[in-house]
Amino acid sequence: MTEPVILKSPAHPISRGDVDPDALRVIFRLHHSGFLAYLTGGAVRDLMLRRPPKDFDVVTDARPGQIRRRFPNCYIIGRRFRLAHVRFPDGKTIEVATFRRTISPGLEETQPSEFDPTLLYGTPAEDAWRRDLTINALFYDPVRNEVIDHVGGLTDLEAKRVRVIGEPGTRYAEDPVRIWRVLRHASRLGFEIEEATAAAISPRAGLVGGCPGARLYEELNKDLLLETGPVFEALRKHGLLRIILGIPGEIYETDHGLYARLLSLLRIADQAKAAGEDLSLEDMYALLFWPWLEPLFGEFHPDMTKILSEALAGAEMRTSIPRTMRAGVVQIVNLVGQMRRALRTGRWRFSQQRRSHFGPAARLFFLIDQGRVPEEGESFETLFAAAFPGWPRPGKRQR
């Protein structure tokens, strides 16, 4: 391994004032105890790009037990590779990991009870080289105010380029989810994908379907909670929607009109999230499946809950969406469909407003039907009353 590139201030744009104060407390306490401790991952990338980071993760040469002894508010999680979570009174958690190295596949298959975790610990350079992408493998040392680059991440940031660390085909075969991460970061940052990194995607895209369904669910959640539209455009371009979402994903890849409808809704949701609107995972899954499920409302069915549930159950998705999530999505989609029908027909049962999913469904109705979130004082009831002014108000008895 070559010597790292080190940027000293003012050659980089990061200042300690940009870093979460609790993350700084963790780093400086470890430093004063004689350990190395750096900010790492997406936080360093975002700070270098002058973007506000979502999380502030710390990496150190201190072992988990050594970390815990220095922080009474520390909890150790994980079985094979243990992480320290340092919790603060405001509910914030700073994740602290020990520098790791890449281990052989044989050791990775060892049962956690038989595994010696010290085999995983490594140097800062080894930790950087085991990571997925060069732009996510930078370290920031707030003690010396330096950015440390072992893998060429600074050059790729300057070139606005996403590059896999190591040989792309091999790294994708080791962990196919890396393909998804490459597409996510390139699309959200507006970066190009380095030539070899891009060329290896198509031959190995099918490997994503072999990942555990629970892991695919975790990755999909990352895309739905933050900026969604650009990532879905990239997933569709590389044929991954059908792998991740089964039948609805295949329909979104082949039916341009239906996909255009989905993309329009995702962009509206992205704008709402950027404006501070709190859209839950349940909201976003309902929005994701709405264009696919909407045609089922074309004919009247006495039990739409059953129809929608059967559609989701038979979707042949590789992603394992929990049963409770699917049930919530069905309730929201069903209510949205009923609201839309009510504004066409004037037929609406106000008892529906007592259902637990009515609030999320009403918010989603505005996104789908009006292309925006409701304004203050605006609701489905006000729209219905304006469309049908003679209809009895809730609480009035119909004769």
Summary of the structure (lengths in Angstrom):
residues: 399
radius of gyration: 24.6
end to end distance: 83.3
largest distance: 84.3
contacts: 1195
relative contact order: 0.07
helix: 56%
strand: 11%
